[in-house]
Amino acid sequence: MAASKKDYRPETRLVHAGTLRSQFGEMSEALFLTQGYLYPSAEECEARFSGKTPGYIYSRYSNPTMSMFEQRMAALEGAEAARSTATGMAAVTTSLMGLVRMGDHVVAAKALFGSCRWVIEEWLARFGVTFTLVDGEDIDQWKKAVTKNTKVFFMETPTNPTLQVYDIAAVAEIAHAAGAKLVVDNVFATPLYQSPLKFGADVVVYSATKHIDGQGRVLGGCILSTEKIIVDNYHQLLRQTGPSLAPFNAWVLLKGLETLSVRVERETQTAGVIANKLAGHDKLTRLVYPGRKDHPQAALIAKQMTGGSNLIAFEIKGGKEGAFRFLNGLGLIGITNNLGDSKSLITHPTTTTHQRLTPQQRAELGIGDGLVRLSVGLEHVDDLLDDLTGALEKV
């Protein structure tokens, strides 16, 4: 469609790109709740299954509503192709498994969401894939980790939950020199504030459950790359194993994309105000926000990102006891492990998303017992500040 053209700005693509219309000419994207499709003849059925002619076969493979979501995501990301998945972790797992075979090697940053680390350390290892975990900020460690069997580099940036930022271009250069591909989990930055493909990443993955839905309704994921990488590595894996996005979820995510820029920009503005107000608070030992000049990778952020995101991490005095006093003192902000919602949400990584790690591993990543991760929503900034400062007084 004309609205998929690359010269349209992101806000326009988020509303129009990928739209398909039936013979009824509906304005809102249609929701196709069907498992299968009819063929006008046995010959046409054979041609579709063989791939000689395009068309839908079965909704585990593809579906018009799923296609609209994939095409809109590809237009937004500036990717040639996209494939949707049932969840963000389905996207991560598929993005890695599609690129490796028994005997291959993966290099990944240590600072990962707990489930991502499990996939690398436990799941891939069951199939004879080895791995090396590195300090993502240390470019020399990425270089030294390369072996003759290295096929994939993997990172999330900014990281969950400490909001470290890694140099995508530098790591992509190392990966490509080794004949490997770089996969980047771009959830925290969102496609609005960071474009990993422009910096050399080969594959970008999202948990669409987060900002893309943005209202806590459905699960979903997405893998984006070149058409060749998608077809050669993911097409059959997705088709045969079935981590499919439900058409209803695809429709909800399409509607979420329409307001993504409005929501995330407002949330980011509020997060910036909150970060500045809380920085230096006497009940905090540190605060990390990608939009502040005191962020450890501020220079890299200025080069690589166009916004600070709606995530803030801060450490409360008193360890776990202090953090729990703070969390239990909140009245407006919800305690949950999700993020990217229109409602402000907060979590304690040590006892939730990263509880599987040992205390030594968490300490190595800077995840202290007092650390909390705040996802800023659409509430009025003054109400959020009243809630946060009031809860800090209980520490």
C-alpha positions in Angstrom: 0.0 0.0 0.0 1.0 3.6 -0.5 1.1 4.1 3.3 3.8 1.5 3.6 6.2 3.7 1.6 9.5 4.4 3.5 9.2 8.1 3.1 6.2 8.3 5.4 7.1 9.2 8.9 6.7 6.7 11.7 3.5 8.2 13.1 1.8 7.8 9.7 3.1 4.2 9.2 1.7 3.3 12.6 -1.8 4.2 11.5 -1.8 3.1 7.9 0.9 0.6 6.9 0.0 -2.9 5.9 -3.8 -2.3 5.9 -5.7 -4.9 3.9 -9.4 -4.4 3.0 -12.0 -7.0 2.1 -14.6 -6.5 -0.6 -16.6 -4.5 2.0 -14.1 -1.7 2.2 -14.0 -1.5 6.0 -12.0 1.3 7.6 -10.9 -0.5 10.7 -8.7 -3.5 10.1 -10.8 -6.7 9.8 -10.5 -9.5 12.3 -10.3 -12.8 10.5 -11.3 -15.5 13.0 -10.8 -18.6 10.9 -8.5 -21.6 11.0 -8.6 -22.7 7.4 -9.4 -21.4 3.9 -11.3 -22.7 0.9 -9.7 -23.3 -2.5 -11.6 -22.9 -5.8 -10.1 -26.1 -7.1 -7.9 -29.0 -6.2 -5.3 -27.6 -8.5 -5.3 -24.3 -6.7 -5.0 -26.1 -3.4 -1.9 -28.0 -4.6 -0.4 -24.8 -6.0 -0.7 -22.9 -2.7 0.7 -25.8 -0.6 3.7 -26.1 -3.0 4.3 -22.4 -2.9 3.8 -21.8 -6.6 0.9 -19.4 -6.0 0.5 -17.0 -3.0 -2.4 -17.3 -0.7 -3.5 -18.3 2.8 -3.5 -22.0 3.7 -4.0 -22.4 7.5 -3.9 -19.8 10.2 -1.0 -21.5 12.0 1.0 -20.5 9.0 -0.5 -17.1 8.2 -3.7 -15.1 8.4 -4.8 -11.7 6.9 -4.9 -10.0 10.4 -1.5 -11.4 11.3 -0.2 -10.2 7.9 -1.4 -6.7 8.6 0.4 -6.6 11.9 3.6 -8.0 10.4 3.6 -5.6 7.5 2.9 -2.6 9.8 5.8 -3.7 12.1 8.1 -4.1 9.1 7.2 -0.6 7.8 7.8 0.9 11.2 11.1 -0.9 11.8 12.4 -0.3 8.3 12.7 -4.1 7.8 12.1 -6.1 4.6 10.0 -8.7 6.4 8.5 -9.6 9.8 6.9 -12.7 11.4 4.6 -12.6 14.4 4.7 -15.0 17.3 2.4 -15.8 20.2 4.6 -14.1 22.8 7.8 -12.1 23.1 9.7 -15.2 24.4 8.5 -17.2 21.4 10.1 -14.5 19.3 13.4 -14.6 21.2 13.5 -18.4 21.2 12.7 -18.7 17.6 15.1 -16.0 16.6 18.0 -17.9 18.2 17.0 -21.5 17.3 16.5 -20.6 13.7 20.1 -19.6 13.4 21.9 -22.4 15.2 22.5 -26.2 14.8 24.1 -28.8 17.1 27.8 -27.8 17.7 27.2 -24.1 17.1 28.1 -21.4 19.6 26.3 -18.3 20.9 27.8 -15.2 22.4 25.4 -13.2 24.6 25.5 -10.3 27.0 25.1 -11.5 30.7 22.5 -8.8 31.4 19.4 -10.4 30.0 15.8 -11.0 31.0 15.7 -14.1 33.2 13.8 -16.2 30.6 16.2 -15.2 27.8 19.2 -16.4 29.9 17.3 -19.7 30.6 16.9 -20.2 26.8 20.6 -19.7 26.2 22.0 -21.5 29.3 19.5 -24.4 29.5 17.4 -24.8 26.4 19.9 -24.4 23.6 22.4 -26.4 25.6 20.1 -29.4 25.5 20.6 -29.5 21.7 24.4 -29.2 21.7 24.6 -25.4 21.3 27.4 -23.9 23.5 27.4 -20.3 24.8 29.6 -17.6 26.3 28.2 -14.8 28.4 30.0 -11.5 28.3 29.9 -8.1 29.9 28.0 -6.3 27.1 29.7 -3.0 27.7 33.2 -4.5 27.2 33.8 -4.7 23.4 37.0 -6.8 24.0 35.0 -9.5 25.7 32.7 -9.8 22.6 35.9 -10.2 20.5 37.5 -12.7 22.7 34.4 -14.9 23.0 34.3 -15.7 19.3 35.1 -19.3 18.3 35.2 -21.0 14.9 31.6 -22.2 15.6 30.1 -18.9 16.7 26.9 -18.2 14.7 24.9 -15.8 16.8 25.5 -12.7 19.0 22.6 -11.7 21.2 21.9 -8.7 23.3 19.1 -6.6 24.8 19.7 -2.8 24.9 18.7 -1.1 27.1 18.9 -4.0 29.4 16.4 -5.4 31.8 16.3 -4.1 34.6 19.5 -2.0 35.0 19.0 0.0 31.7 22.6 -0.5 30.5 23.1 0.4 26.8 25.3 -1.5 24.5 27.1 -0.4 21.3 25.1 -2.2 18.5 27.3 -1.0 15.7 30.5 -2.2 17.4 29.1 -5.6 18.3 27.6 -6.0 14.8 31.0 -5.4 13.3 32.6 -8.1 15.4 29.7 -10.6 14.7 29.9 -10.0 10.9 33.7 -10.4 10.9 33.2 -13.8 12.6 30.5 -14.8 10.1 27.8 -14.6 12.8 24.5 -12.7 13.0 23.5 -10.2 15.7 20.1 -10.5 17.2 18.9 -7.5 19.3 16.0 -7.4 21.7 14.7 -3.9 21.3 11.8 -3.9 23.7 12.9 -1.3 26.2 13.8 1.3 23.5 10.8 0.5 21.3 11.0 1.0 17.5 10.4 4.7 18.1 13.7 5.4 20.0 16.1 2.9 18.5 16.6 1.2 15.1 19.0 -1.7 15.5 19.0 -2.6 11.8 20.4 0.8 10.9 23.4 0.1 13.2 24.1 -3.3 11.7 21.9 -5.8 13.6 20.6 -8.7 11.5 17.5 -9.5 13.4 15.3 -7.5 15.8 12.8 -9.0 18.2 10.0 -7.5 20.3 7.7 -8.6 23.0 4.6 -6.9 21.6 3.0 -7.6 24.9 4.7 -4.5 26.2 4.6 -1.0 24.6 3.0 -2.2 21.3 -0.1 -3.4 23.0 0.5 -0.9 25.8 -2.7 -1.5 27.7 -2.2 -4.9 29.3 -4.6 -6.9 27.1 -2.8 -9.5 25.0 0.4 -11.4 24.5 2.4 -11.2 21.2 5.9 -11.1 19.7 7.6 -10.2 16.4 10.8 -11.1 14.6 12.1 -8.6 11.9 14.9 -9.0 9.4 15.7 -9.2 5.7 13.4 -11.4 3.6 16.2 -13.8 3.0 17.0 -14.3 6.7 13.3 -14.7 7.5 12.7 -17.3 4.7 15.9 -19.2 5.2 15.9 -19.4 9.0 12.4 -18.8 10.4 9.7 -19.5 7.8 9.6 -23.2 8.2 10.4 -23.2 11.9 7.4 -21.1 12.6 5.2 -23.0 10.1 6.0 -26.4 11.4 6.4 -25.8 15.2 3.4 -23.4 15.6 4.2 -20.6 18.0 1.6 -18.6 16.2 0.1 -15.3 17.1 -3.7 -15.5 17.5 -5.6 -13.4 15.0 -7.5 -11.6 17.8 -4.3 -10.7 19.5 -2.9 -9.5 16.1 -5.9 -7.2 15.8 -5.5 -5.8 19.3 -1.8 -5.2 18.6 -2.7 -3.4 15.3 -5.0 -1.0 17.3 -2.2 -0.6 19.8 0.3 0.5 17.1 -2.0 3.3 16.1 -1.4 5.1 19.4 2.1 3.8 20.1 3.9 7.1 19.4 1.4 9.2 21.4 1.6 6.9 24.4 5.3 6.3 24.5 6.2 10.0 23.9 3.9 11.1 26.8 5.2 8.3 29.1 8.8 9.2 28.2 8.2 12.9 29.1 6.8 11.9 32.4 9.6 9.5 33.1 12.1 12.2 32.5 10.5 14.5 35.0 10.2 11.7 37.6 13.9 10.7 37.1 15.0 14.3 37.6 12.9 14.7 40.7 14.0 11.5 42.4 17.7 11.7 41.5 19.6 12.4 44.6 16.8 11.5 47.0 18.1 10.6 50.4 16.3 7.2 50.4 18.0 6.1 47.1 21.5 4.9 46.6 21.4 5.3 42.8 19.1 6.0 39.9 19.5 5.1 36.2 17.6 6.6 33.4 18.7 6.6 29.7 17.4 10.2 29.3 19.8 11.7 31.9 23.3 13.0 31.3 24.6 11.1 34.2 23.8 7.7 32.6 27.0 5.7 32.4 26.6 5.4 28.6 25.2 8.8 27.9 27.5 9.4 24.9 26.4 6.1 23.3 22.8 6.8 24.0 23.1 10.2 22.2 24.5 8.4 19.2 22.2 5.4 19.2 18.8 6.4 20.7 16.4 9.2 20.1 14.6 9.1 23.4 15.1 7.8 27.0 12.1 5.4 27.2 9.6 5.1 30.0 11.7 2.9 32.2 13.6 4.0 35.3 15.6 1.8 37.6 16.5 2.9 41.1 18.0 1.3 44.2 16.4 1.9 47.6 18.3 2.0 50.9 17.8 -1.0 53.2 18.0 -3.8 50.6 15.0 -6.1 50.2 13.3 -4.8 53.4 13.6 -1.2 52.2 12.3 -2.1 48.7 9.3 -3.9 50.1 8.5 -1.1 52.5 8.5 1.3 49.5 6.5 -1.1 47.2 3.9 -1.7 49.9 3.6 2.0 50.5 2.5 2.7 46.9 -1.2 3.3 46.3 -1.4 4.3 42.7 1.4 2.4 41.0 0.8 -1.3 40.6 3.2 -4.0 41.7 3.6 -6.4 38.7 6.2 -7.8 36.5 4.9 -6.3 33.2 6.0 -3.0 31.6 5.1 -0.7 28.8 1.5 -0.3 30.0 -0.6 2.9 30.1 -0.8 2.3 33.8 2.4 2.8 35.8 3.9 -0.5 37.0 6.8 -1.4 39.3 8.6 -4.6 40.0 11.3 -6.0 42.3 13.7 -7.9 39.9 15.5 -9.9 42.6 12.3 -11.7 43.6 10.5 -11.7 40.2 12.1 -11.5 36.8 15.6 -12.4 37.9 14.9 -14.5 40.9 16.3 -17.6 39.1 19.8 -16.1 39.1 22.1 -16.6 42.1 22.9 -13.7 44.4 26.4 -13.7 42.9 25.1 -13.5 39.3 22.7 -10.7 40.3 25.5 -8.7 42.0 27.6 -9.1 38.9 24.8 -7.5 36.9 24.2 -4.7 39.4 20.8 -6.1 40.5 20.8 -5.4 44.2 18.2 -6.4 46.7 17.0 -2.8 46.8 16.6 -2.3 43.1 13.2 -1.7 41.6 12.2 -1.1 37.9 9.5 1.5 37.3 7.5 1.5 34.0 5.9 5.0 33.8 2.3 5.2 32.4 -0.1 7.9 31.3 -1.2 9.2 34.8 -0.5 12.8 35.7 3.1 13.3 36.6 2.2 15.0 39.9 0.0 12.1 41.0 2.9 9.7 40.3 5.4 11.9 42.1 3.1 12.1 45.2 2.8 8.3 45.2 6.5 7.7 44.8 7.7 10.3 47.3 5.1 9.2 49.8 6.1 5.6 49.6 9.8 6.6 49.9 9.0 8.3 53.2 8.0 4.8 54.6 11.5 3.4 54.0 
